[in-house]
Each structure stands twice: as structure tokens, then as C-alpha cells.
Amino acid sequence: MARYGYILHSADDATVRNIEESGCCRIFRECRYDTQTRPERRTLLRQIGNNDEIIVPRLCHIVNECSNLAVLLEYCEVRNIRLVSIGDRIDTASILYDGESDRNIVSAFKTLASDVADIKKGNGEKPLQTQSPVQTSAKERRTQRDSRVISMYLTGLNTGEILRLNNISKTTLFRVLRKHGIPTVRLGKKHSICK
């Protein structure tokens, strides 16, 4: 069972000292912060074996988005790798921070995006520009709603639920169904729902 550390090049001396004091046999340190390749992280994940340990100062050092964190946690679970984040107070084996890790993982998920943005800002990288939501025309929204209503109706969802979920009236529901030629007779019914 080996213990590995992983830090970014921007880590301060105290962070490096904390990782060194944790008894790592090798510390992987990125030469520069490169969100695309991260060669040292790749080397770490190739070298690490089952039942090994990864020590990081914070989760934002090893992953840069929530989906990556979920994948890393699953990878650690499958290979029985212990992941310890000192700053986030997370230990997947619940040895160091017994009882706190589950709550702290949820907190880490919430703050991961802002932590990564802070690291990028500190490195002089420009933050990603968030695009404004695409404006759709009323006709497109109506078409999307009609499609959603029809698929719900055809799957057999209760009409009351369809009305509630789409915020439409019963009249609108059956107008949409008639407009698209959907029969309003449900299986098991002897008569039409609307005439």
C-alpha cells in the first residue's frame, strides 16, 4: 500500500509541507497549471495500484469540475483507493475525519467550481465566459411543449399530471392532441375521453 501526493505548481510552501508530512512515498507536482493535459495527474493515475492512497490539499487540485470529481470518487471506490483531501477534510476511508467526510464531500461539490475559478484566476487564466441562454421564439417553445405533452400522453401518464407538469389547461391538452392526430381513446376505456 503506497501513499501518493498530488499538488499544483501554485501550491504555497505550507501546503507542500502538509503533503510531505503526510508520509507520501512520492509527490506529483504539476509544472504548470494546464487544465487540458495535466501530465502528472495522468502519471499518478497510471501508477497507482489497488489499496493505495492519494493525498491532496483540496479536491480542486486534482479535478476541475463536478463530473470529474464524481468519476474520480467512483474510480477510487472500484479500486479501493483511499482519497484524502486535507483542506476539505475528506477521507473516503473515514479514518481521519470520521463522520465528517460525507457532509464535506457535499460541500466540496458545491464549492468546486468557484475553487477552480480562483485557481485559474491566480494563474492568470481567463475564466470561461458563460453564454447567455438562447432565446427561443414562442413558436419553438410551443412546439417543444406540444412534443412533451404528446410523449407524456402516449406513455400513459395521468392527464392531471400532464396538466400540472406543463402548466396547461385540459382544453389546451386536447387541442394539442387533436392538432397532431393523436387518438384520445386510452386503452381499457370504452369511450373517448373528449369528443
C-alpha positions, 0 to 999 in steps of 0.5 A: 500500500503506497501513499501518493501526493498530488499538488499544483505548481501554485501550491504555497510552501505550507501546503507542500509541507502538509503533503510531505508530512503526510508520509507520501512515498512520492509527490506529483507536482504539476509544472504548470497549471494546464487544465487540458493535459495535466501530465502528472495527474495522468502519471499518478493515475497510471501508477497507482495500484489497488489499496493505495492512497492519494493525498491532496490539499483540496479536491480542486487540485486534482479535478476541475469540475463536478463530473470529474470529481464524481468519476474520480470518487467512483474510480477510487471506490472500484479500486479501493483507493483511499482519497484524502483531501486535507483542506476539505477534510475528506477521507473516503476511508473515514479514518481521519475525519470520521463522520465528517467526510460525507457532509464535506464531500457535499460541500466540496461539490458545491464549492468546486467550481468557484475553487477552480475559478480562483485557481485559474484566476491566480494563474492568470487564466481567463475564466470561461465566459458563460453564454447567455441562454438562447432565446427561443421564439414562442413558436419553438417553445410551443412546439417543444411543449406540444412534443412533451405533452404528446410523449407524456400522453402516449406513455400513459401518464395521468392527464392531471399530471400532464396538466400540472407538469406543463402548466396547461389547461385540459382544453389546451391538452386536447387541442394539442392532441387533436392538432397532431392526430393523436387518438384520445381513446386510452386503452381499457376505456370504452369511450373517448375521453373528449369528443 
